[in-house]
Amino acid sequence: MHPIFHVHLLWPTQENTQYGKFSKRPSPKIIIGKEEWEVKDIINSRNKNGVKEFLVHWKGYPETEHTWEPEKNITNAKQLLKAYKRRLKQN
């Protein structure tokens, strides 16, 4: 493999001063033999190809690292998921 790659493979990042440029991210917890990261909040939802997905803010990670997760992946944050669904009904 070449140590050279084309500039189109690069994209800019946003530096988040809250977390610092090279801050250490929290390590996952091992739960029943699987790596699990802690969910801080669920902030949005969408349907993609018929699958309901939720935008997850991971504890200890900046906003630039939110991820869309199907509901089946949010098994250890059921209270946050219920709270998000309640907020959705109120609007």
Buried (B, 14 or more C-beta within 10 A) or exposed (E): EEEEEEEEEEEEEEEBEEBEEEEEEEEEEEEEEEEBBEBBBBEEBEEEEEEEBBBBBBEBBBEEEBEBBEEEBBEEBEEBBEEBEEEEEEE
